[in-house]
Amino acid sequence: MTTADIVSKLWNLCHILRDDGITYHEYVTELTYLLFLKMAKETGTEGQLPKGYRWDDVAAKDGVELLTFYRELLLHLGTQAKSARVRQIYADASTSLRQPKNLRKIVENIDQLEWHDAKREGLGDLYEGLLERNANEKKSGAGQYFTPRPLIDSIVSLIKPKAGEVVQDPAAGTGGFLIAADKYVKAQTSDLYDLPEQQQLFQRKKAFEGVELVQDTHRLALMNLMLHDIEGELHLGDSLAPLGGKLTKANVIVTNPPFGTKKGGGLPTRDDFTYPTSNKQLAFVQHVYRGLKPGGRAAVVVPDNVLFEENTGAQIRTDLMDKADLHTILRLPTGIFYAQGVKTNVLFFTRGMTDTKNTKATWIYDLRANGPSFGKRTPLGREHFAPFEKAYGADPYGKSKRKDEGEEGRFRKFTREEIKARGDNLDLAWLKDEGHRDADDLPEPEEIAGEIVGLLETAMEEMKALQKALGAEA
């Protein structure tokens, strides 16, 4: 059986969960509690679990006794397990299952999976497949925590993390960027075997650091990292709070921060930000260029409003281009993110060795104009990024020889002086989007509705910023 086959079988267990009143959003969390126990058995790592609270102990029970024991197990592992990682995965865990027969059915189905094939294919890939399936299920709402793998892989291949570097994701979601960076380093080092023992240890335990705000997403990310043999620190918390300022300075930061304003409209509680703002993406951009070591490189997914928002937005962009070399912007196509109608970009930059005049020119690649709208009908693939990757070049710092393709092409260079003349507005587009699409290429109705909502939210943020500016001038 392939990974896709096993993922389909696991996903079908969700129908059993649904029969017990469990929502789409809770599916993977419920399965994770049980899969962790089973995978620990299959990989010979049950030593991290207390005796009496392992897979065979669950599988041996039935009826009300099974459900009662399972509830006790969740509480015990979340509070008493010796392994800190196990305690984190089961922290505050509880089950929404009410019918013992449904729990029994899930246990039996998990037991009957072809675990030999799953191990051969890679348990990490199996789990990532389950997370991706959940993200693509529109009713689950999980897509907000899941960046498409083709985009992640493309970004990581351009940033080129190296062995010995600290890689950070301050908005880790389910851990996709960290895992892709780890895979990239392993591919360059014969699965780390080319490295001295001390450096292998660093890669497994210290090379990767992340932060995730939502507890259920945090436990999914922990499971994901564990199955990929990554023991780096994944904090449960908010990078826009003091925790973010205490993270290790990184050589590489790759991230897709959440969209929108800070919950409740308040400002970040970081006291080290020069430009406080309730716009989460602008705050995260500040975090990233401040969190890089001199010479460190970053790629950050941001919505269009980060490129053009005035007042504080303009100040942050100016500060970014002073402190870092913002060498490349990729304008992403629409329909990439679940239920997100907002248009997005990737900022690629390198932290300067000094704090002034680091950006001399910014190259912009427009992958959006006259391109397909991605969704179920047109799935996003790695091949869609190939032209951009070729134009970007082999140098991770954006220093490869590049060609300005002019007004008819997709790749253009804008000098710092040209950008400054526009008030440091980086929303630079020159290709006219003809908007002619075949019927088969039209986005889903909910994607169109999501785009409208995104535009309205952006407009509201601009109006609030204008209102605030007018109030300050009065």
DOPADREN-501837 format. One record per residue (C-alpha): residue number from 1; x, y, z. Coordinates in steps of 0.02 Angstrom, whole numbers. Example, Ala and Ser with C-alpha at 12.3 -4.5 7.8 and 13.67 -1.06 7.14 Angstrom:
<atoms>
{nr:1, c1:615, c2:-225, c3:390}
{nr:2, c1:684, c2:-53, c3:357}
</atoms>
This chain:
<atoms>
{nr:1, c1:0, c2:0, c3:0}
{nr:2, c1:58, c2:177, c3:-37}
{nr:3, c1:55, c2:321, c3:86}
{nr:4, c1:-97, c2:391, c3:-7}
{nr:5, c1:-191, c2:226, c3:15}
{nr:6, c1:-156, c2:222, c3:203}
{nr:7, c1:-203, c2:406, c3:222}
{nr:8, c1:-370, c2:369, c3:136}
{nr:9, c1:-403, c2:226, c3:257}
{nr:10, c1:-360, c2:337, c3:406}
{nr:11, c1:-470, c2:477, c3:339}
{nr:12, c1:-615, c2:356, c3:322}
{nr:13, c1:-606, c2:330, c3:510}
{nr:14, c1:-665, c2:509, c3:523}
{nr:15, c1:-838, c2:450, c3:472}
{nr:16, c1:-843, c2:345, c3:630}
{nr:17, c1:-792, c2:498, c3:732}
{nr:18, c1:-924, c2:603, c3:646}
{nr:19, c1:-1056, c2:475, c3:696}
{nr:20, c1:-1007, c2:513, c3:875}
{nr:21, c1:-1037, c2:699, c3:853}
{nr:22, c1:-855, c2:748, c3:827}
{nr:23, c1:-827, c2:897, c3:712}
{nr:24, c1:-712, c2:902, c3:561}
{nr:25, c1:-597, c2:1017, c3:657}
{nr:26, c1:-571, c2:886, c3:794}
{nr:27, c1:-541, c2:737, c3:678}
{nr:28, c1:-353, c2:737, c3:666}
{nr:29, c1:-328, c2:785, c3:848}
{nr:30, c1:-432, c2:634, c3:903}
{nr:31, c1:-338, c2:519, c3:784}
{nr:32, c1:-170, c2:588, c3:841}
{nr:33, c1:-197, c2:531, c3:1021}
{nr:34, c1:-219, c2:351, c3:961}
{nr:35, c1:-94, c2:356, c3:817}
{nr:36, c1:43, c2:414, c3:935}
{nr:37, c1:19, c2:256, c3:1041}
{nr:38, c1:16, c2:142, c3:889}
{nr:39, c1:165, c2:225, c3:804}
{nr:40, c1:265, c2:213, c3:965}
{nr:41, c1:234, c2:25, c3:963}
{nr:42, c1:277, c2:8, c3:778}
{nr:43, c1:439, c2:107, c3:793}
{nr:44, c1:497, c2:24, c3:955}
{nr:45, c1:491, c2:186, c3:1055}
{nr:46, c1:361, c2:136, c3:1184}
{nr:47, c1:492, c2:164, c3:1319}
{nr:48, c1:439, c2:347, c3:1320}
{nr:49, c1:265, c2:293, c3:1376}
{nr:50, c1:227, c2:233, c3:1555}
{nr:51, c1:193, c2:47, c3:1572}
{nr:52, c1:8, c2:11, c3:1574}
{nr:53, c1:-30, c2:159, c3:1460}
{nr:54, c1:24, c2:92, c3:1291}
{nr:55, c1:-61, c2:33, c3:1131}
{nr:56, c1:-85, c2:-148, c3:1185}
{nr:57, c1:-165, c2:-89, c3:1347}
{nr:58, c1:-294, c2:7, c3:1246}
{nr:59, c1:-320, c2:-133, c3:1119}
{nr:60, c1:-351, c2:-262, c3:1257}
{nr:61, c1:-504, c2:-172, c3:1325}
{nr:62, c1:-683, c2:-160, c3:1264}
{nr:63, c1:-849, c2:-79, c3:1304}
{nr:64, c1:-869, c2:50, c3:1441}
{nr:65, c1:-704, c2:-8, c3:1519}
{nr:66, c1:-612, c2:43, c3:1358}
{nr:67, c1:-684, c2:219, c3:1353}
{nr:68, c1:-657, c2:245, c3:1540}
{nr:69, c1:-476, c2:185, c3:1527}
{nr:70, c1:-444, c2:291, c3:1371}
{nr:71, c1:-502, c2:448, c3:1461}
{nr:72, c1:-388, c2:405, c3:1608}
{nr:73, c1:-243, c2:372, c3:1487}
{nr:74, c1:-259, c2:544, c3:1408}
{nr:75, c1:-254, c2:629, c3:1577}
{nr:76, c1:-109, c2:520, c3:1638}
{nr:77, c1:0, c2:548, c3:1484}
{nr:78, c1:-32, c2:736, c3:1489}
{nr:79, c1:22, c2:752, c3:1670}
{nr:80, c1:126, c2:600, c3:1724}
{nr:81, c1:228, c2:543, c3:1573}
{nr:82, c1:416, c2:559, c3:1602}
{nr:83, c1:446, c2:617, c3:1423}
{nr:84, c1:419, c2:806, c3:1405}
{nr:85, c1:370, c2:782, c3:1222}
{nr:86, c1:235, c2:655, c3:1269}
{nr:87, c1:167, c2:772, c3:1404}
{nr:88, c1:160, c2:914, c3:1276}
{nr:89, c1:67, c2:808, c3:1147}
{nr:90, c1:-62, c2:754, c3:1276}
{nr:91, c1:-70, c2:919, c3:1373}
{nr:92, c1:-252, c2:958, c3:1419}
{nr:93, c1:-306, c2:815, c3:1305}
{nr:94, c1:-484, c2:752, c3:1314}
{nr:95, c1:-592, c2:648, c3:1200}
{nr:96, c1:-760, c2:695, c3:1127}
{nr:97, c1:-800, c2:511, c3:1097}
{nr:98, c1:-955, c2:457, c3:1194}
{nr:99, c1:-992, c2:284, c3:1125}
{nr:100, c1:-871, c2:143, c3:1171}
{nr:101, c1:-914, c2:47, c3:1011}
{nr:102, c1:-847, c2:190, c3:904}
{nr:103, c1:-683, c2:196, c3:999}
{nr:104, c1:-669, c2:6, c3:983}
{nr:105, c1:-700, c2:18, c3:795}
{nr:106, c1:-563, c2:150, c3:773}
{nr:107, c1:-437, c2:48, c3:875}
{nr:108, c1:-473, c2:-107, c3:771}
{nr:109, c1:-459, c2:-12, c3:607}
{nr:110, c1:-293, c2:66, c3:656}
{nr:111, c1:-228, c2:-106, c3:706}
{nr:112, c1:-277, c2:-178, c3:537}
{nr:113, c1:-182, c2:-49, c3:433}
{nr:114, c1:-30, c2:-110, c3:335}
{nr:115, c1:98, c2:-43, c3:457}
{nr:116, c1:242, c2:-131, c3:369}
{nr:117, c1:203, c2:-29, c3:212}
{nr:118, c1:176, c2:128, c3:315}
{nr:119, c1:348, c2:112, c3:395}
{nr:120, c1:430, c2:79, c3:227}
{nr:121, c1:347, c2:234, c3:152}
{nr:122, c1:387, c2:337, c3:309}
{nr:123, c1:272, c2:370, c3:456}
{nr:124, c1:312, c2:556, c3:445}
{nr:125, c1:249, c2:562, c3:266}
{nr:126, c1:95, c2:465, c3:318}
{nr:127, c1:53, c2:590, c3:455}
{nr:128, c1:88, c2:740, c3:342}
{nr:129, c1:-30, c2:662, c3:215}
{nr:130, c1:-165, c2:656, c3:347}
{nr:131, c1:-136, c2:838, c3:394}
{nr:132, c1:-144, c2:888, c3:211}
{nr:133, c1:-305, c2:792, c3:186}
{nr:134, c1:-379, c2:883, c3:336}
{nr:135, c1:-321, c2:1052, c3:270}
{nr:136, c1:-400, c2:1020, c3:101}
{nr:137, c1:-567, c2:974, c3:181}
{nr:138, c1:-659, c2:1140, c3:172}
{nr:139, c1:-772, c2:1099, c3:319}
{nr:140, c1:-627, c2:1074, c3:438}
{nr:141, c1:-557, c2:1251, c3:432}
{nr:142, c1:-384, c2:1176, c3:460}
{nr:143, c1:-312, c2:1253, c3:301}
{nr:144, c1:-271, c2:1412, c3:396}
{nr:145, c1:-131, c2:1315, c3:483}
{nr:146, c1:-69, c2:1225, c3:327}
{nr:147, c1:43, c2:1304, c3:195}
{nr:148, c1:38, c2:1207, c3:29}
{nr:149, c1:187, c2:1089, c3:19}
{nr:150, c1:238, c2:1141, c3:-159}
{nr:151, c1:257, c2:1321, c3:-99}
{nr:152, c1:354, c2:1268, c3:57}
{nr:153, c1:471, c2:1156, c3:-45}
{nr:154, c1:502, c2:1292, c3:-173}
{nr:155, c1:544, c2:1422, c3:-38}
{nr:156, c1:660, c2:1303, c3:56}
{nr:157, c1:751, c2:1252, c3:-104}
{nr:158, c1:789, c2:1436, c3:-138}
{nr:159, c1:838, c2:1483, c3:41}
{nr:160, c1:951, c2:1328, c3:53}
{nr:161, c1:968, c2:1295, c3:241}
{nr:162, c1:1135, c2:1218, c3:287}
{nr:163, c1:1194, c2:1100, c3:422}
{nr:164, c1:1244, c2:1197, c3:578}
{nr:165, c1:1118, c2:1337, c3:549}
{nr:166, c1:975, c2:1382, c3:665}
{nr:167, c1:810, c2:1378, c3:569}
{nr:168, c1:658, c2:1462, c3:647}
{nr:169, c1:471, c2:1473, c3:609}
{nr:170, c1:384, c2:1595, c3:728}
{nr:171, c1:211, c2:1541, c3:664}
{nr:172, c1:243, c2:1356, c3:643}
{nr:173, c1:68, c2:1287, c3:612}
{nr:174, c1:88, c2:1099, c3:590}
{nr:175, c1:277, c2:1116, c3:564}
{nr:176, c1:287, c2:1108, c3:374}
{nr:177, c1:428, c2:1234, c3:349}
{nr:178, c1:538, c2:1158, c3:485}
{nr:179, c1:513, c2:982, c3:417}
{nr:180, c1:550, c2:1037, c3:238}
{nr:181, c1:709, c2:1125, c3:298}
{nr:182, c1:762, c2:968, c3:391}
{nr:183, c1:730, c2:860, c3:236}
{nr:184, c1:833, c2:981, c3:131}
{nr:185, c1:982, c2:973, c3:250}
{nr:186, c1:969, c2:783, c3:261}
{nr:187, c1:968, c2:769, c3:72}
{nr:188, c1:1131, c2:870, c3:65}
{nr:189, c1:1217, c2:767, c3:202}
{nr:190, c1:1169, c2:585, c3:165}
{nr:191, c1:1036, c2:590, c3:300}
{nr:192, c1:1161, c2:678, c3:417}
{nr:193, c1:1286, c2:534, c3:406}
{nr:194, c1:1414, c2:647, c3:319}
{nr:195, c1:1419, c2:757, c3:475}
{nr:196, c1:1526, c2:734, c3:631}
{nr:197, c1:1431, c2:658, c3:777}
{nr:198, c1:1421, c2:823, c3:871}
{nr:199, c1:1344, c2:911, c3:721}
{nr:200, c1:1219, c2:768, c3:696}
{nr:201, c1:1164, c2:795, c3:875}
{nr:202, c1:1146, c2:982, c3:844}
{nr:203, c1:1038, c2:950, c3:690}
{nr:204, c1:920, c2:835, c3:784}
{nr:205, c1:905, c2:934, c3:945}
{nr:206, c1:952, c2:1118, c3:919}
{nr:207, c1:941, c2:1165, c3:734}
{nr:208, c1:754, c2:1197, c3:729}
{nr:209, c1:647, c2:1311, c3:836}
{nr:210, c1:466, c2:1363, c3:816}
{nr:211, c1:316, c2:1441, c3:901}
{nr:212, c1:132, c2:1397, c3:883}
{nr:213, c1:-10, c2:1489, c3:968}
{nr:214, c1:-153, c2:1362, c3:956}
{nr:215, c1:-136, c2:1213, c3:1072}
{nr:216, c1:-218, c2:1082, c3:960}
{nr:217, c1:-111, c2:1137, c3:813}
{nr:218, c1:42, c2:1136, c3:927}
{nr:219, c1:13, c2:953, c3:972}
{nr:220, c1:-7, c2:907, c3:787}
{nr:221, c1:158, c2:996, c3:749}
{nr:222, c1:246, c2:906, c3:893}
{nr:223, c1:187, c2:738, c3:825}
{nr:224, c1:242, c2:788, c3:651}
{nr:225, c1:416, c2:840, c3:709}
{nr:226, c1:436, c2:682, c3:813}
{nr:227, c1:394, c2:570, c3:665}
{nr:228, c1:527, c2:661, c3:563}
{nr:229, c1:657, c2:636, c3:701}
{nr:230, c1:667, c2:821, c3:747}
{nr:231, c1:684, c2:861, c3:932}
{nr:232, c1:702, c2:1050, c3:918}
{nr:233, c1:605, c2:1167, c3:1032}
{nr:234, c1:426, c2:1203, c3:980}
{nr:235, c1:352, c2:1329, c3:1100}
{nr:236, c1:167, c2:1346, c3:1137}
{nr:237, c1:139, c2:1533, c3:1139}
{nr:238, c1:137, c2:1696, c3:1042}
{nr:239, c1:287, c2:1763, c3:946}
{nr:240, c1:211, c2:1936, c3:959}
{nr:241, c1:222, c2:1924, c3:1150}
{nr:242, c1:385, c2:1934, c3:1251}
{nr:243, c1:418, c2:1750, c3:1209}
{nr:244, c1:459, c2:1802, c3:1029}
{nr:245, c1:597, c2:1917, c3:1087}
{nr:246, c1:681, c2:1775, c3:1182}
{nr:247, c1:697, c2:1656, c3:1035}
{nr:248, c1:871, c2:1610, c3:975}
{nr:249, c1:936, c2:1727, c3:840}
{nr:250, c1:919, c2:1626, c3:680}
{nr:251, c1:1021, c2:1600, c3:522}
{nr:252, c1:861, c2:1561, c3:427}
{nr:253, c1:679, c2:1609, c3:459}
{nr:254, c1:544, c2:1536, c3:347}
{nr:255, c1:362, c2:1568, c3:394}
{nr:256, c1:183, c2:1598, c3:341}
{nr:257, c1:110, c2:1704, c3:483}
{nr:258, c1:-78, c2:1709, c3:513}
{nr:259, c1:-177, c2:1840, c3:419}
{nr:260, c1:-284, c2:1975, c3:501}
{nr:261, c1:-270, c2:2091, c3:650}
{nr:262, c1:-218, c2:2040, c3:824}
{nr:263, c1:-364, c2:1963, c3:920}
{nr:264, c1:-464, c2:2100, c3:1004}
{nr:265, c1:-377, c2:2231, c3:898}
{nr:266, c1:-239, c2:2256, c3:1027}
{nr:267, c1:-56, c2:2288, c3:992}
{nr:268, c1:79, c2:2155, c3:1012}
{nr:269, c1:143, c2:2146, c3:1190}
{nr:270, c1:324, c2:2146, c3:1133}
{nr:271, c1:419, c2:2294, c3:1205}
{nr:272, c1:561, c2:2280, c3:1079}
{nr:273, c1:460, c2:2328, c3:923}
{nr:274, c1:502, c2:2501, c3:854}
{nr:275, c1:335, c2:2512, c3:764}
{nr:276, c1:188, c2:2439, c3:864}
{nr:277, c1:42, c2:2386, c3:753}
{nr:278, c1:-114, c2:2279, c3:770}
{nr:279, c1:-82, c2:2212, c3:594}
{nr:280, c1:-12, c2:2039, c3:633}
{nr:281, c1:81, c2:2018, c3:469}
{nr:282, c1:173, c2:2185, c3:486}
{nr:283, c1:216, c2:2138, c3:666}
{nr:284, c1:282, c2:1969, c3:608}
{nr:285, c1:388, c2:2052, c3:473}
{nr:286, c1:467, c2:2157, c3:612}
{nr:287, c1:496, c2:1999, c3:713}
{nr:288, c1:581, c2:1913, c3:567}
{nr:289, c1:708, c2:2045, c3:518}
{nr:290, c1:746, c2:2080, c3:701}
{nr:291, c1:762, c2:1893, c3:739}
{nr:292, c1:893, c2:1857, c3:605}
{nr:293, c1:1079, c2:1851, c3:639}
{nr:294, c1:1181, c2:1974, c3:533}
{nr:295, c1:1191, c2:1892, c3:362}
{nr:296, c1:1041, c2:1781, c3:401}
{nr:297, c1:909, c2:1753, c3:267}
{nr:298, c1:720, c2:1742, c3:271}
{nr:299, c1:566, c2:1706, c3:168}
{nr:300, c1:398, c2:1767, c3:234}
{nr:301, c1:225, c2:1743, c3:159}
{nr:302, c1:124, c2:1904, c3:175}
{nr:303, c1:-40, c2:1972, c3:104}
{nr:304, c1:-39, c2:2121, c3:-16}
{nr:305, c1:-84, c2:2248, c3:118}
{nr:306, c1:90, c2:2226, c3:194}
{nr:307, c1:159, c2:2296, c3:31}
{nr:308, c1:51, c2:2453, c3:24}
{nr:309, c1:-20, c2:2495, c3:196}
{nr:310, c1:25, c2:2675, c3:238}
{nr:311, c1:84, c2:2758, c3:401}
{nr:312, c1:155, c2:2620, c3:513}
{nr:313, c1:159, c2:2500, c3:365}
{nr:314, c1:269, c2:2618, c3:265}
{nr:315, c1:383, c2:2645, c3:415}
{nr:316, c1:406, c2:2458, c3:438}
{nr:317, c1:445, c2:2433, c3:252}
{nr:318, c1:573, c2:2574, c3:260}
{nr:319, c1:652, c2:2497, c3:415}
{nr:320, c1:654, c2:2325, c3:331}
{nr:321, c1:742, c2:2393, c3:176}
{nr:322, c1:867, c2:2484, c3:287}
{nr:323, c1:908, c2:2338, c3:400}
{nr:324, c1:895, c2:2202, c3:268}
{nr:325, c1:922, c2:2175, c3:83}
{nr:326, c1:746, c2:2147, c3:19}
{nr:327, c1:809, c2:2070, c3:-142}
{nr:328, c1:656, c2:1975, c3:-207}
{nr:329, c1:466, c2:1978, c3:-198}
{nr:330, c1:360, c2:1839, c3:-272}
{nr:331, c1:180, c2:1887, c3:-311}
{nr:332, c1:85, c2:1725, c3:-279}
{nr:333, c1:-66, c2:1664, c3:-379}
{nr:334, c1:-240, c2:1666, c3:-303}
{nr:335, c1:-327, c2:1515, c3:-229}
{nr:336, c1:-172, c2:1446, c3:-142}
{nr:337, c1:-237, c2:1460, c3:36}
{nr:338, c1:-396, c2:1382, c3:102}
{nr:339, c1:-536, c2:1510, c3:128}
{nr:340, c1:-415, c2:1652, c3:104}
{nr:341, c1:-468, c2:1769, c3:-35}
{nr:342, c1:-326, c2:1888, c3:6}
{nr:343, c1:-186, c2:1898, c3:-121}
{nr:344, c1:-16, c2:1847, c3:-56}
{nr:345, c1:170, c2:1868, c3:-87}
{nr:346, c1:335, c2:1798, c3:-25}
{nr:347, c1:467, c2:1921, c3:35}
{nr:348, c1:646, c2:1858, c3:21}
{nr:349, c1:776, c2:1959, c3:116}
{nr:350, c1:947, c2:1952, c3:200}
{nr:351, c1:988, c2:2040, c3:364}
{nr:352, c1:1127, c2:2166, c3:338}
{nr:353, c1:1290, c2:2173, c3:432}
{nr:354, c1:1243, c2:2354, c3:472}
{nr:355, c1:1072, c2:2434, c3:502}
{nr:356, c1:1063, c2:2556, c3:357}
{nr:357, c1:1048, c2:2560, c3:166}
{nr:358, c1:1052, c2:2372, c3:139}
{nr:359, c1:923, c2:2364, c3:-2}
{nr:360, c1:995, c2:2430, c3:-166}
{nr:361, c1:861, c2:2354, c3:-279}
{nr:362, c1:713, c2:2235, c3:-267}
{nr:363, c1:668, c2:2109, c3:-401}
{nr:364, c1:483, c2:2064, c3:-418}
{nr:365, c1:418, c2:1907, c3:-502}
{nr:366, c1:233, c2:1910, c3:-548}
{nr:367, c1:164, c2:1733, c3:-543}
{nr:368, c1:-13, c2:1801, c3:-522}
{nr:369, c1:-63, c2:1900, c3:-677}
{nr:370, c1:-145, c2:1797, c3:-815}
{nr:371, c1:-113, c2:1638, c3:-719}
{nr:372, c1:-233, c2:1502, c3:-664}
{nr:373, c1:-335, c2:1517, c3:-505}
{nr:374, c1:-283, c2:1366, c3:-404}
{nr:375, c1:-406, c2:1255, c3:-314}
{nr:376, c1:-483, c2:1082, c3:-332}
{nr:377, c1:-496, c2:1099, c3:-522}
{nr:378, c1:-316, c2:1160, c3:-541}
{nr:379, c1:-209, c2:1092, c3:-398}
{nr:380, c1:-49, c2:1185, c3:-358}
{nr:381, c1:108, c2:1087, c3:-400}
{nr:382, c1:295, c2:1113, c3:-378}
{nr:383, c1:309, c2:1131, c3:-568}
{nr:384, c1:213, c2:1295, c3:-560}
{nr:385, c1:361, c2:1374, c3:-469}
{nr:386, c1:495, c2:1313, c3:-590}
{nr:387, c1:502, c2:1474, c3:-696}
{nr:388, c1:520, c2:1580, c3:-539}
{nr:389, c1:654, c2:1466, c3:-466}
{nr:390, c1:754, c2:1479, c3:-628}
{nr:391, c1:739, c2:1669, c3:-628}
{nr:392, c1:786, c2:1680, c3:-442}
{nr:393, c1:948, c2:1585, c3:-473}
{nr:394, c1:1056, c2:1469, c3:-370}
{nr:395, c1:1117, c2:1597, c3:-242}
{nr:396, c1:1009, c2:1592, c3:-83}
{nr:397, c1:1051, c2:1776, c3:-49}
{nr:398, c1:975, c2:1831, c3:-215}
{nr:399, c1:1144, c2:1876, c3:-289}
{nr:400, c1:1135, c2:1767, c3:-445}
{nr:401, c1:1147, c2:1853, c3:-614}
{nr:402, c1:969, c2:1903, c3:-664}
{nr:403, c1:884, c2:1973, c3:-817}
{nr:404, c1:751, c2:2109, c3:-812}
{nr:405, c1:615, c2:2047, c3:-930}
{nr:406, c1:537, c2:2218, c3:-957}
{nr:407, c1:354, c2:2268, c3:-957}
{nr:408, c1:301, c2:2114, c3:-1054}
{nr:409, c1:392, c2:1991, c3:-941}
{nr:410, c1:361, c2:1925, c3:-766}
{nr:411, c1:527, c2:1971, c3:-684}
{nr:412, c1:578, c2:2153, c3:-658}
{nr:413, c1:704, c2:2253, c3:-559}
{nr:414, c1:659, c2:2410, c3:-460}
{nr:415, c1:797, c2:2517, c3:-384}
{nr:416, c1:786, c2:2580, c3:-206}
{nr:417, c1:767, c2:2757, c3:-276}
{nr:418, c1:617, c2:2704, c3:-382}
{nr:419, c1:534, c2:2622, c3:-232}
{nr:420, c1:570, c2:2773, c3:-122}
{nr:421, c1:488, c2:2887, c3:-250}
{nr:422, c1:329, c2:2783, c3:-227}
{nr:423, c1:329, c2:2814, c3:-38}
{nr:424, c1:406, c2:2641, c3:-10}
{nr:425, c1:248, c2:2561, c3:-80}
{nr:426, c1:300, c2:2388, c3:-139}
{nr:427, c1:135, c2:2341, c3:-221}
{nr:428, c1:217, c2:2347, c3:-392}
{nr:429, c1:121, c2:2269, c3:-537}
{nr:430, c1:146, c2:2303, c3:-721}
{nr:431, c1:62, c2:2158, c3:-811}
{nr:432, c1:-120, c2:2186, c3:-852}
{nr:433, c1:-223, c2:2038, c3:-793}
{nr:434, c1:-336, c2:2003, c3:-942}
{nr:435, c1:-452, c2:1902, c3:-831}
{nr:436, c1:-502, c2:1783, c3:-973}
{nr:437, c1:-523, c2:1610, c3:-900}
{nr:438, c1:-598, c2:1450, c3:-965}
{nr:439, c1:-752, c2:1388, c3:-874}
{nr:440, c1:-650, c2:1242, c3:-804}
{nr:441, c1:-524, c2:1364, c3:-732}
{nr:442, c1:-645, c2:1469, c3:-632}
{nr:443, c1:-624, c2:1464, c3:-442}
{nr:444, c1:-751, c2:1380, c3:-330}
{nr:445, c1:-895, c2:1493, c3:-270}
{nr:446, c1:-830, c2:1487, c3:-91}
{nr:447, c1:-658, c2:1542, c3:-153}
{nr:448, c1:-737, c2:1691, c3:-242}
{nr:449, c1:-834, c2:1734, c3:-83}
{nr:450, c1:-672, c2:1716, c3:17}
{nr:451, c1:-584, c2:1837, c3:-101}
{nr:452, c1:-723, c2:1965, c3:-79}
{nr:453, c1:-712, c2:1947, c3:111}
{nr:454, c1:-523, c2:1968, c3:102}
{nr:455, c1:-538, c2:2127, c3:0}
{nr:456, c1:-668, c2:2197, c3:121}
{nr:457, c1:-557, c2:2156, c3:272}
{nr:458, c1:-409, c2:2242, c3:189}
{nr:459, c1:-516, c2:2394, c3:149}
{nr:460, c1:-576, c2:2400, c3:330}
{nr:461, c1:-397, c2:2395, c3:394}
{nr:462, c1:-351, c2:2538, c3:277}
{nr:463, c1:-501, c2:2639, c3:336}
{nr:464, c1:-455, c2:2611, c3:518}
{nr:465, c1:-275, c2:2664, c3:483}
{nr:466, c1:-338, c2:2821, c3:394}
{nr:467, c1:-459, c2:2859, c3:536}
{nr:468, c1:-318, c2:2841, c3:662}
{nr:469, c1:-203, c2:2953, c3:559}
{nr:470, c1:-337, c2:3088, c3:543}
{nr:471, c1:-369, c2:3077, c3:730}
{nr:472, c1:-184, c2:3100, c3:766}
{nr:473, c1:-176, c2:3253, c3:651}
{nr:474, c1:-330, c2:3336, c3:731}
</atoms>
